Amino acid sequence: ENHAYQDNPRVNIAVDDGRHFLAIHPERYDIISINVSDPHIPGSSGLFHREFYDLVKERLSERGVMVQHAFGLDLDVILRTLGDSFPT
């Protein structure tokens, strides 16, 4: 059950290149969800670097939350990098 979040006028869904979207849109967001799970998928490796996570932090609202979908062989590296940028 997702409570028809897509019909809520307060919700803005962007299906785009996440890095580019955040770089050109200065708005702040309550939730940034990254659903690419594998840095080995062509074009996705840039979503698992500290520079990208720093950009995400700049675009989060004061109490905003970032969600990263991740698993696989590189999970330890991804979690360490993510933890360096988001210690809490």
Secondary structure, DSSP 4 states (H G I P E B T S, - for coil): --TTGGG-TT-----S-HHHHHHH----EEEEEE----TTSTT-GGGGSHHHHHHHHHHEEEEEEEEE---STTHHHHHHHHHHH---
